[in-house]
Amino acid sequence: MSGDLKVHFELLEQADRVEGIAKLLLRRNRLTPTLLVLCPDAGFAAQLDERLWTIHPESFLAHAVAGSDVAQNARQPILLSTMIVRDNKPVVLINGCLELPPDISGFSHLVDFVDGWDEGLKQAARERFRTYRQMGLNPTYLGAKTA
């Protein structure tokens, strides 16, 4: 695995990954021109879709849930999907799942999370951190951030 991929973990202090990801995107102004948010299921994607429309009182974060229209997907700066899709040529992958993403090749940056409110989920994050290291990557932990 290439060492060119940057991997970092952010702390989620509340039991709400949807809100944590939405705040990350708002705080980082989308992080990059194009990114993919890997969602664990369609319900999560729908909740995040709704939240990105309302996260800021004066604006929204341009995005879409990935569909079968590749051209439409390609126009989205933020694409939400339950699988790895590359229609918008994403540079950043945000892992909204509790497992390792199935394919991280081709991304320059991967964001994962530590669920600080639950000991079992913190342990799962530690395992993902170790696995990234075993893959030859150098993950970092950024800790808590404020919006």
Secondary structure, 3 states (H helix, E strand, C coil): CCCCCEEEEEEECCCCHHHHHHHHHHHCCCCCCCEEEECCCHHHHHHHHHHHHHCECCECCCCEECCCCHHHHHCCCEEEECCCCCCCCCCEEEECCCCCCCCCCCCCEEEEEEECCCHHHHHHHHHHHHHHHHCCCCCEEEECCCC
